[in-house]
Amino acid sequence: MLKRVFHELGHILLHGKRGQFIEDDLSSEDPKEQEADRFAAETLVPPRYATELSSTKSLAAIEDFARRVSVAPGIVVGRP
């Protein structure tokens, strides 16, 4: 849910308030959808954690990482 909110905020901030973005699939090939996804992911878990995030595999490691960066574990799991 939170990722979705930041995705939509990304559309507004990156593509303007007047644009209309109708999606039926979050894995869209549309560059604007990909930009909004990237905005959400990087806002919720900053890129400086990318290396550490890529090695976070176990449930305990995910929970520990999420606690350290102050997000819910589901955000960590859902970040590309």
Secondary structure, DSSP 8 states (H G I E B T S, - for coil): -HHHHHHHHHHHHHH-SS-----S-TT---HHHHHHHHHHHHHHS-GGGHHHHHT--SHHHHHHHHHHHTS-HHHHHH--
